Amino acid sequence: MITPKVNSLGETILINEDLHLPGYVFVPLENKFMLRQCRRLIRASNDSRTVFAQHASPRQPNDLGPELGIYAPCEIVAQVSAEFAKLTALLDSTIWKKWEHEYPQMPAADKSLLQRLVSEKNADAVAKCSTHVAQSTLWGYVSRTYTSDEHLVLSTARNPKAALRMREKIDGVLQSWRG
């Protein structure tokens, strides 16, 4: 019988295996928040069930094998998912309270589109533990919506005059939203 390999966190390592493990849910490596919180809760609960870590084979780096991450018990993932949803909702609420105060004249159509965009981006930001996503989402939205195609000039040519014109237009839109 082959002894399974275990990583430094005590997780049984699976290499290039595409499994469906009853009672377990896959947590992808990209969602750092879910991954970290699942591992933390498993340790804190002294859960004796095995956690499986999905790895790619080092011999086949170009193969598109299974997605990397861990298989954690369903109950743990459900608990962390609820925590993740609460945190994302709190972040959304905080941002919108700030923006309602800062941009009271924001048009309703822009507000509803931005709320959807910010919620999506916030979930991703929480997942990846990044910050300042809302402000860059706001600037990106205003750039794409109100400055025609000048935002493309910035990314390709790095034209300082176009960048200045675009910033002035964005500032003008945000100023009009401030009232």
N, CA, C and O of each residue as an XYZ file, in Angstrom:
716
protein
N       0.841     -1.185      0.000
C       0.000      0.000      0.000
C       0.888      1.252      0.000
O       1.855      1.335      0.758
N       0.555      2.211     -0.847
C       1.317      3.450     -0.958
C       0.813      4.437      0.090
O      -0.390      4.665      0.217
N       1.746      5.019      0.838
C       1.391      6.027      1.833
C       1.149      7.345      1.103
O       1.996      7.788      0.327
N      -0.009      7.980      1.345
C      -0.273      9.245      0.661
C       0.691     10.331      1.131
O       1.102     10.364      2.291
N       1.040     11.218      0.200
C       1.908     12.343      0.549
C       1.070     13.417      1.228
O      -0.086     13.654      0.874
N       1.689     14.056      2.213
C       1.007     15.086      2.988
C       1.847     16.359      2.929
O       3.070     16.308      3.059
N       1.185     17.505      2.730
C       1.923     18.771      2.702
C       2.153     19.290      4.123
O       1.751     18.651      5.096
N       2.799     20.447      4.234
C       3.156     20.991      5.554
C       1.934     21.376      6.395
O       2.055     21.561      7.606
N       0.767     21.498      5.769
C      -0.461     21.828      6.492
C      -1.239     20.579      6.893
O      -2.330     20.670      7.456
N      -0.671     19.417      6.599
C      -1.330     18.163      6.947
C      -2.378     17.721      5.947
O      -3.168     16.819      6.231
N      -2.395     18.345      4.780
C      -3.372     18.009      3.755
C      -2.822     16.910      2.853
O      -1.660     16.951      2.448
N      -3.658     15.936      2.544
C      -3.256     14.863      1.643
C      -3.155     15.432      0.238
O      -4.078     16.090     -0.240
N      -2.038     15.178     -0.417
C      -1.783     15.753     -1.732
C      -2.331     14.837     -2.824
O      -2.047     13.640     -2.854
N      -3.115     15.423     -3.711
C      -3.609     14.745     -4.904
C      -2.893     15.386     -6.083
O      -2.836     16.612     -6.176
N      -2.351     14.587     -6.975
C      -1.651     15.147     -8.130
C      -2.392     14.754     -9.397
O      -2.546     13.574     -9.712
N      -2.854     15.788    -10.123
C      -3.572     15.604    -11.385
C      -4.707     14.603    -11.288
O      -4.904     13.798    -12.199
N      -5.443     14.642    -10.212
C      -6.592     13.751    -10.070
C      -7.858     14.583    -10.143
O      -7.987     15.602     -9.464
N      -8.780     14.142    -10.967
C     -10.058     14.829    -11.081
C     -11.080     13.995    -10.335
O     -11.622     13.034    -10.881
N     -11.343     14.357     -9.096
C     -12.175     13.544     -8.222
C     -13.469     14.232     -7.852
O     -13.579     15.458     -7.864
N     -14.436     13.414     -7.526
C     -15.626     13.920     -6.844
C     -15.634     13.232     -5.494
O     -15.895     12.032     -5.400
N     -15.351     13.984     -4.459
C     -15.267     13.424     -3.117
C     -16.561     13.717     -2.365
O     -16.850     14.880     -2.083
N     -17.345     12.696     -2.034
C     -18.598     12.922     -1.303
C     -18.331     13.615      0.040
O     -17.430     13.230      0.786
N     -19.130     14.639      0.327
C     -18.977     15.362      1.587
C     -17.934     16.463      1.539
O     -17.678     17.125      2.545
N     -17.328     16.663      0.371
C     -16.287     17.682      0.214
C     -16.666     18.642     -0.905
O     -17.383     18.283     -1.840
N     -16.169     19.865     -0.790
C     -16.367     20.882     -1.818
C     -14.994     21.399     -2.214
O     -14.113     21.564     -1.370
N     -14.819     21.654     -3.505
C     -13.544     22.165     -4.002
C     -13.466     23.672     -3.772
O     -14.415     24.400     -4.063
N     -12.335     24.135     -3.250
C     -12.064     25.563     -3.045
C     -10.844     25.904     -3.898
O      -9.746     25.422     -3.618
N     -11.020     26.737     -4.947
C      -9.905     27.032     -5.848
C      -8.814     27.877     -5.193
O      -9.073     28.672     -4.289
N      -7.610     27.682     -5.667
C      -6.433     28.388     -5.168
C      -6.573     29.905     -5.323
O      -6.050     30.656     -4.500
N      -7.271     30.365     -6.367
C      -7.396     31.802     -6.634
C      -8.179     32.532     -5.549
O      -7.967     33.725     -5.330
N      -9.086     31.827     -4.867
C      -9.877     32.479     -3.825
C      -9.144     32.354     -2.492
O      -9.435     31.478     -1.677
N      -8.194     33.248     -2.298
C      -7.325     33.193     -1.119
C      -8.114     33.298      0.186
O      -7.782     32.633      1.167
N      -9.149     34.127      0.200
C      -9.952     34.281      1.410
C     -10.599     32.956      1.797
O     -10.470     32.511      2.938
N     -11.290     32.328      0.858
C     -11.969     31.054      1.138
C     -10.957     29.988      1.545
O     -11.186     29.233      2.491
N      -9.851     29.933      0.834
C      -8.815     28.936      1.113
C      -8.275     29.108      2.538
O      -8.211     28.153      3.311
N      -7.896     30.329      2.861
C      -7.316     30.613      4.177
C      -8.329     30.357      5.294
O      -7.998     29.748      6.311
N      -9.563     30.822      5.099
C     -10.580     30.662      6.134
C     -10.979     29.197      6.316
O     -11.216     28.761      7.443
N     -11.058     28.436      5.227
C     -11.371     27.002      5.352
C     -10.280     26.307      6.156
O     -10.570     25.521      7.058
N      -9.048     26.595      5.831
C      -7.937     25.970      6.563
C      -7.967     26.383      8.037
O      -7.732     25.558      8.920
N      -8.253     27.653      8.300
C      -8.305     28.144      9.680
C      -9.420     27.453     10.459
O      -9.210     27.021     11.593
N     -10.594     27.348      9.863
C     -11.723     26.716     10.551
C     -11.495     25.224     10.790
O     -11.880     24.689     11.830
N     -10.878     24.568      9.837
C     -10.596     23.136     10.002
C      -9.666     22.929     11.191
O      -9.889     22.045     12.019
N      -8.614     23.756     11.268
C      -7.683     23.644     12.398
C      -8.380     23.975     13.717
O      -8.191     23.275     14.712
N      -9.174     25.027     13.727
C      -9.844     25.466     14.955
C     -10.875     24.454     15.447
O     -11.101     24.333     16.651
N     -11.493     23.735     14.532
C     -12.542     22.793     14.930
C     -11.986     21.422     15.293
O     -12.730     20.544     15.730
N     -10.688     21.237     15.115
C     -10.062     19.927     15.349
C     -10.774     18.823     14.575
O     -10.893     17.691     15.042
N     -11.243     19.179     13.383
C     -11.926     18.224     12.509
C     -10.924     17.162     12.085
O      -9.850     17.484     11.575
N     -11.267     15.913     12.292
C     -10.315     14.834     11.997
C     -10.391     14.369     10.550
O      -9.604     13.522     10.127
N     -11.345     14.924      9.779
C     -11.441     14.510      8.379
C     -10.244     15.016      7.589
O      -9.648     16.041      7.921
N      -9.911     14.293      6.559
C      -8.779     14.641      5.710
C      -9.153     15.797      4.796
O     -10.265     15.852      4.272
N      -8.226     16.708      4.611
C      -8.370     17.760      3.613
C      -7.435     17.380      2.481
O      -6.286     17.002      2.713
N      -7.928     17.482      1.259
C      -7.128     17.093      0.108
C      -6.674     18.336     -0.636
O      -7.478     19.223     -0.922
N      -5.389     18.402     -0.948
C      -4.835     19.520     -1.706
C      -4.567     19.047     -3.126
O      -3.839     18.077     -3.335
N      -5.157     19.732     -4.107
C      -4.988     19.364     -5.517
C      -3.764     20.074     -6.075
O      -3.700     21.304     -6.070
N      -2.799     19.312     -6.552
C      -1.578     19.856     -7.148
C      -1.468     19.403     -8.596
O      -2.073     18.408     -8.994
N      -0.695     20.140     -9.375
C      -0.395     19.725    -10.746
C       0.890     18.921    -10.712
O       1.739     19.117     -9.842
N       1.020     18.036    -11.645
C       2.231     17.233    -11.726
C       3.399     18.097    -12.173
O       3.274     18.827    -13.156
N       4.538     18.036    -11.476
C       5.697     18.836    -11.901
C       6.277     18.334    -13.221
O       7.004     19.061    -13.898
N       5.961     17.105    -13.584
C       6.500     16.528    -14.825
C       5.754     17.014    -16.060
O       6.279     16.937    -17.170
N       4.544     17.508    -15.880
C       3.729     17.925    -17.018
C       3.224     19.356    -16.816
O       2.020     19.568    -16.678
N       4.130     20.341    -16.797
C       3.710     21.708    -16.487
C       2.798     22.325    -17.545
O       2.036     23.240    -17.232
N       2.857     21.848    -18.790
C       2.050     22.446    -19.848
C       0.674     21.810    -19.983
O      -0.187     22.334    -20.689
N       0.461     20.682    -19.308
C      -0.838     20.026    -19.376
C      -1.876     20.838    -18.620
O      -1.603     21.398    -17.559
N      -3.054     20.887    -19.183
C      -4.151     21.537    -18.481
C      -4.854     20.483    -17.650
O      -5.859     19.908    -18.068
N      -4.322     20.241    -16.489
C      -4.887     19.263    -15.575
C      -6.013     19.883    -14.781
O      -6.535     20.935    -15.151
N      -6.386     19.247    -13.706
C      -7.459     19.795    -12.880
C      -7.045     21.111    -12.225
O      -5.859     21.395    -12.054
N      -8.047     21.901    -11.867
C      -7.801     23.179    -11.200
C      -7.134     22.932     -9.848
O      -7.399     21.925     -9.191
N      -6.266     23.859     -9.440
C      -5.549     23.712     -8.176
C      -6.361     24.299     -7.028
O      -7.079     25.284     -7.200
N      -6.239     23.683     -5.857
C      -6.951     24.150     -4.676
C      -7.053     23.042     -3.649
O      -6.239     22.118     -3.634
N      -8.061     23.137     -2.785
C      -8.256     22.093     -1.773
C      -9.695     21.581     -1.821
O     -10.607     22.271     -2.278
N      -9.865     20.368     -1.343
C     -11.193     19.808     -1.105
C     -11.402     19.870      0.402
O     -10.674     19.229      1.161
N     -12.394     20.641      0.835
C     -12.674     20.810      2.262
C     -14.071     20.270      2.567
O     -14.916     20.206      1.674
N     -14.322     19.882      3.816
C     -15.649     19.389      4.185
C     -16.746     20.418      3.873
O     -16.555     21.618      4.066
N     -17.884     19.934      3.392
C     -19.007     20.795      2.978
C     -19.412     21.804      4.044
O     -19.647     22.973      3.739
N     -19.496     21.354      5.298
C     -19.957     22.237      6.371
C     -19.009     23.416      6.565
O     -19.440     24.545      6.798
N     -17.727     23.138      6.465
C     -16.717     24.196      6.624
C     -16.853     25.199      5.487
O     -16.851     26.408      5.720
N     -16.972     24.704      4.257
C     -17.084     25.587      3.093
C     -18.367     26.415      3.181
O     -18.361     27.598      2.841
N     -19.456     25.809      3.630
C     -20.721     26.551      3.774
C     -20.568     27.680      4.794
O     -21.048     28.791      4.570
N     -19.910     27.398      5.895
C     -19.700     28.407      6.937
C     -18.833     29.552      6.411
O     -19.130     30.722      6.651
N     -17.769     29.213      5.699
C     -16.871     30.235      5.154
C     -17.573     31.015      4.041
O     -17.370     32.222      3.916
N     -18.391     30.345      3.238
C     -19.136     31.033      2.173
C     -20.073     32.078      2.757
O     -20.204     33.173      2.209
N     -20.724     31.748      3.863
C     -21.610     32.710      4.526
C     -20.807     33.906      5.048
O     -21.243     35.052      4.931
N     -19.648     33.634      5.618
C     -18.763     34.696      6.113
C     -18.294     35.581      4.953
O     -18.244     36.805      5.074
N     -17.954     34.947      3.834
C     -17.514     35.642      2.626
C     -18.632     36.558      2.111
O     -18.377     37.711      1.764
N     -19.863     36.051      2.062
C     -21.001     36.843      1.587
C     -21.249     38.039      2.506
O     -21.519     39.140      2.028
N     -21.160     37.829      3.819
C     -21.355     38.926      4.774
C     -20.291     40.000      4.605
O     -20.591     41.194      4.614
N     -19.055     39.568      4.450
C     -17.952     40.511      4.294
C     -18.097     41.313      3.002
O     -17.872     42.523      2.992
N     -18.471     40.644      1.924
C     -18.675     41.325      0.645
C     -19.826     42.324      0.754
O     -19.716     43.449      0.267
N     -20.925     41.923      1.386
C     -22.077     42.820      1.562
C     -21.701     44.026      2.421
O     -22.119     45.148      2.131
N     -20.921     43.805      3.464
C     -20.477     44.904      4.322
C     -19.604     45.881      3.537
O     -19.748     47.097      3.668
N     -18.709     45.347      2.730
C     -17.846     46.191      1.903
C     -18.687     46.994      0.913
O     -18.469     48.193      0.743
N     -19.652     46.331      0.256
C     -20.548     47.030     -0.672
C     -21.279     48.164      0.036
O     -21.328     49.288     -0.463
N     -21.842     47.867      1.190
C     -22.614     48.844      1.952
C     -21.750     50.040      2.352
O     -22.175     51.189      2.237
N     -20.550     49.761      2.816
C     -19.629     50.824      3.230
C     -19.294     51.734      2.054
O     -19.304     52.959      2.175
N     -18.997     51.113      0.918
C     -18.650     51.897     -0.276
C     -19.834     52.743     -0.713
O     -19.662     53.918     -1.038
N     -21.042     52.164     -0.727
C     -22.204     52.918     -1.203
C     -22.601     54.034     -0.255
O     -23.071     55.080     -0.704
N     -22.427     53.842      1.026
C     -22.693     54.940      1.966
C     -21.738     56.097      1.683
O     -22.135     57.263      1.669
N     -20.480     55.750      1.460
C     -19.469     56.775      1.170
C     -19.801     57.483     -0.140
O     -19.754     58.711     -0.210
N     -20.139     56.711     -1.185
C     -20.412     57.299     -2.493
C     -21.717     58.087     -2.511
O     -21.808     59.089     -3.221
N     -22.723     57.670     -1.758
C     -23.971     58.439     -1.698
C     -23.709     59.812     -1.094
O     -24.311     60.807     -1.497
N     -22.810     59.852     -0.129
C     -22.431     61.132      0.477
C     -21.545     61.941     -0.478
O     -21.723     63.150     -0.627
N     -20.595     61.263     -1.118
C     -19.610     61.935     -1.971
C     -20.174     62.325     -3.341
O     -19.807     63.365     -3.887
N     -21.065     61.493     -3.900
C     -21.608     61.724     -5.247
C     -23.139     61.720     -5.216
O     -23.760     60.828     -5.795
N     -23.755     62.702     -4.551
C     -25.220     62.691     -4.422
C     -25.962     62.870     -5.751
O     -27.132     62.501     -5.850
N     -25.311     63.421     -6.761
C     -25.960     63.667     -8.050
C     -25.693     62.561     -9.080
O     -25.968     62.753    -10.265
N     -25.171     61.425     -8.655
C     -24.898     60.331     -9.590
C     -26.218     59.868    -10.215
O     -27.168     59.570     -9.491
N     -26.290     59.804    -11.552
C     -27.522     59.357    -12.207
C     -27.900     57.930    -11.793
O     -27.032     57.091    -11.549
N     -29.199     57.675    -11.721
C     -29.711     56.374    -11.271
C     -29.195     55.226    -12.145
O     -28.860     54.159    -11.630
N     -29.130     55.439    -13.458
C     -28.657     54.377    -14.360
C     -27.199     54.028    -14.066
O     -26.831     52.854    -14.022
N     -26.380     55.049    -13.868
C     -24.974     54.810    -13.534
C     -24.860     54.124    -12.181
O     -24.039     53.226    -11.993
N     -25.696     54.559    -11.239
C     -25.652     53.992     -9.892
C     -25.957     52.492     -9.928
O     -25.259     51.703     -9.290
N     -26.992     52.098    -10.668
C     -27.343     50.669    -10.690
C     -26.269     49.842    -11.392
O     -25.951     48.739    -10.948
N     -25.710     50.363    -12.481
C     -24.620     49.640    -13.156
C     -23.391     49.542    -12.265
O     -22.765     48.487    -12.168
N     -23.053     50.643    -11.619
C     -21.885     50.644    -10.734
C     -22.083     49.737     -9.522
O     -21.133     49.097     -9.071
N     -23.299     49.674     -8.992
C     -23.547     48.782     -7.853
C     -23.275     47.332     -8.240
O     -22.663     46.584     -7.478
N     -23.733     46.940     -9.431
C     -23.486     45.571     -9.897
C     -21.992     45.338    -10.103
O     -21.444     44.330     -9.657
N     -21.339     46.283    -10.785
C     -19.898     46.150    -11.040
C     -19.093     46.089     -9.749
O     -18.208     45.246     -9.596
N     -19.405     46.981     -8.831
C     -18.659     47.043     -7.573
C     -18.874     45.771     -6.760
O     -17.936     45.257     -6.150
N     -20.104     45.263     -6.749
C     -20.363     44.015     -6.013
C     -19.541     42.865     -6.574
O     -18.961     42.084     -5.820
N     -19.493     42.761     -7.901
C     -18.679     41.709     -8.525
C     -17.206     41.899     -8.185
O     -16.514     40.951     -7.814
N     -16.741     43.129     -8.316
C     -15.327     43.412     -8.050
C     -14.992     43.234     -6.571
O     -13.908     42.759     -6.234
N     -15.918     43.613     -5.686
C     -15.665     43.455     -4.256
C     -15.524     41.997     -3.877
O     -14.653     41.637     -3.084
N     -16.378     41.154     -4.440
C     -16.272     39.722     -4.153
C     -14.901     39.221     -4.584
O     -14.257     38.446     -3.877
N     -14.466     39.675     -5.754
C     -13.148     39.281     -6.244
C     -12.050     39.868     -5.363
O     -11.050     39.203     -5.091
N     -12.232     41.111     -4.915
C     -11.234     41.756     -4.055
C     -11.117     41.045     -2.718
O     -10.013     40.834     -2.215
N     -12.256     40.674     -2.141
C     -12.232     39.941     -0.875
C     -11.547     38.600     -1.093
O     -10.728     38.172     -0.279
N     -11.888     37.938     -2.199
C     -11.304     36.630     -2.499
C      -9.792     36.705     -2.628
O      -9.074     35.813     -2.176
N      -9.312     37.785     -3.254
C      -7.871     37.901     -3.502
C      -7.167     38.787     -2.490
O      -5.973     39.055     -2.620
N      -7.894     39.240     -1.489
C      -7.326     40.092     -0.431
C      -6.681     41.356     -0.993
O      -5.623     41.778     -0.525
N      -7.322     41.963     -1.999
C      -6.778     43.199     -2.555
C      -7.584     44.388     -2.042
O      -8.664     44.221     -1.476
N      -7.051     45.578     -2.246
C      -7.709     46.785     -1.749
C      -7.866     47.805     -2.867
O      -7.321     47.626     -3.956
N      -8.598     48.856     -2.606
C      -8.802     49.985     -3.522
C      -9.484     49.584     -4.828
O      -9.309     50.253     -5.846
N     -10.244     48.518     -4.810
C     -10.907     48.050     -6.018
C     -12.059     48.965     -6.404
O     -12.267     49.230     -7.588
N     -12.801     49.446     -5.433
C     -13.981     50.260     -5.727
C     -13.609     51.539     -6.465
O     -14.254     51.890     -7.453
N     -12.582     52.236     -6.003
C     -12.200     53.491     -6.642
C     -11.716     53.256     -8.068
O     -12.047     54.030     -8.966
N     -10.940     52.205     -8.288
C     -10.473     51.930     -9.650
C     -11.639     51.477    -10.529
O     -11.641     51.739    -11.732
N     -12.628     50.800     -9.942
C     -13.821     50.409    -10.694
C     -14.604     51.652    -11.104
O     -15.077     51.746    -12.236
N     -14.740     52.603    -10.185
C     -15.432     53.860    -10.481
C     -14.730     54.607    -11.611
O     -15.373     55.034    -12.570
N     -13.425     54.762    -11.501
C     -12.667     55.467    -12.537
C     -12.748     54.733    -13.877
O     -12.924     55.359    -14.922
N     -12.620     53.426    -13.842
C     -12.714     52.642    -15.078
C     -14.076     52.771    -15.726
O     -14.178     52.912    -16.945
N     -15.131     52.723    -14.912
C     -16.493     52.863    -15.428
C     -16.684     54.232    -16.078
O     -17.173     54.324    -17.204
N     -16.299     55.291    -15.373
C     -16.452     56.643    -15.913
C     -15.614     56.793    -17.178
O     -16.060     57.405    -18.149
N     -14.417     56.244    -17.171
C     -13.548     56.309    -18.344
C     -14.199     55.639    -19.549
O     -14.233     56.210    -20.639
N     -14.712     54.430    -19.353
C     -15.320     53.690    -20.470
C     -16.637     54.313    -20.919
O     -16.960     54.300    -22.107
N     -17.392     54.853    -19.978
C     -18.730     55.345    -20.289
C     -18.737     56.784    -20.800
O     -19.540     57.121    -21.671
N     -17.868     57.629    -20.282
C     -17.947     59.057    -20.566
C     -16.781     59.633    -21.363
O     -16.819     60.816    -21.701
N     -15.765     58.867    -21.674
C     -14.621     59.455    -22.385
C     -14.380     58.790    -23.728
O     -13.252     58.806    -24.221
N     -15.380     58.222    -24.319
C     -15.311     57.512    -25.602
C     -14.173     56.497    -25.579
O     -14.069     55.709    -24.640
N     -13.328     56.506    -26.588
C     -12.266     55.496    -26.668
C     -10.911     56.016    -26.223
O      -9.892     55.374    -26.479
N     -10.878     57.160    -25.567
C      -9.594     57.723    -25.163
C      -8.875     56.864    -24.137
O      -7.650     56.928    -24.029
N      -9.620     56.056    -23.377
C      -8.957     55.195    -22.392
C      -8.061     54.176    -23.082
O      -7.098     53.693    -22.487
N      -8.372     53.845    -24.339
C      -7.529     52.909    -25.081
C      -6.179     53.534    -25.405
O      -5.162     52.841    -25.451
N      -6.171     54.850    -25.631
C      -4.922     55.548    -25.930
C      -3.951     55.387    -24.769
O      -2.753     55.189    -24.975
N      -4.471     55.472    -23.551
C      -3.620     55.352    -22.369
C      -2.912     54.014    -22.320
O      -1.718     53.944    -22.027
N      -3.642     52.965    -22.605
C      -3.045     51.642    -22.464
C      -2.105     51.307    -23.607
O      -1.214     50.477    -23.428
N      -2.262     51.908    -24.757
C      -1.404     51.543    -25.879
C      -0.263     52.527    -26.096
O       0.901     52.127    -26.109
N      -0.576     53.789    -26.262
C       0.454     54.754    -26.657
C       1.087     55.487    -25.485
O       2.160     56.071    -25.634
N       0.449     55.467    -24.331
C       0.950     56.216    -23.167
C       1.153     57.689    -23.522
O       2.172     58.296    -23.192
N       0.166     58.230    -24.193
C       0.188     59.611    -24.640
C      -0.180     60.526    -23.465
O      -1.320     60.493    -23.001
N       0.761     61.337    -22.979
C       0.491     62.187    -21.808
C      -0.646     63.191    -22.023
O      -1.409     63.468    -21.098
N      -0.764     63.737    -23.240
C      -1.836     64.706    -23.498
C      -3.199     64.021    -23.454
O      -4.156     64.563    -22.901
N      -3.279     62.831    -24.037
C      -4.542     62.080    -24.011
C      -4.879     61.679    -22.578
O      -6.041     61.702    -22.171
N      -3.855     61.316    -21.827
C      -4.070     60.934    -20.425
C      -4.607     62.120    -19.633
O      -5.521     61.965    -18.823
N      -4.052     63.284    -19.859
C      -4.499     64.488    -19.160
C      -5.939     64.830    -19.539
O      -6.753     65.150    -18.673
N      -6.255     64.762    -20.857
C      -7.628     65.031    -21.308
C      -8.610     64.054    -20.664
O      -9.694     64.440    -20.227
N      -8.213     62.789    -20.615
C      -9.091     61.781    -20.042
C      -9.305     62.043    -18.551
O     -10.434     61.974    -18.063
N      -8.242     62.338    -17.839
C      -8.365     62.628    -16.401
C      -9.270     63.834    -16.161
O     -10.086     63.842    -15.239
N      -9.109     64.856    -17.011
C      -9.953     66.045    -16.875
C     -11.422     65.702    -17.101
O     -12.297     66.195    -16.388
N     -11.692     64.849    -18.106
C     -13.076     64.440    -18.367
C     -13.630     63.629    -17.196
O     -14.763     63.847    -16.767
N     -12.837     62.705    -16.686
C     -13.280     61.891    -15.546
C     -13.537     62.784    -14.342
O     -14.564     62.656    -13.676
N     -12.603     63.689    -14.062
C     -12.788     64.622    -12.940
C     -14.041     65.473    -13.134
O     -14.763     65.759    -12.178
N     -14.291     65.877    -14.388
C     -15.489     66.672    -14.688
C     -16.768     65.896    -14.399
O     -17.708     66.439    -13.819
N     -16.804     64.633    -14.801
C     -17.980     63.791    -14.543
C     -18.163     63.613    -13.041
O     -19.265     63.787    -12.520
N     -17.088     63.267    -12.351
C     -17.185     63.060    -10.902
C     -17.585     64.349    -10.187
O     -18.334     64.315     -9.210
N     -17.086     65.481    -10.673
C     -17.454     66.774    -10.085
C     -18.945     67.042    -10.278
O     -19.610     67.536     -9.369
N     -19.471     66.717    -11.464
C     -20.912     66.927    -11.692
C     -21.745     66.008    -10.793
O     -22.846     66.380    -10.388
N     -21.243     64.832    -10.481
C     -21.942     63.913     -9.581
C     -21.896     64.415     -8.135
O     -22.766     64.095     -7.325
N     -20.860     65.210     -7.826
C     -20.759     65.751     -6.465
C     -21.803     66.845     -6.234
O     -22.229     67.095     -5.107
N     -22.200     67.487     -7.333
C     -23.239     68.521     -7.223
C     -22.709     69.894     -6.990
O     -23.483     70.845     -6.881
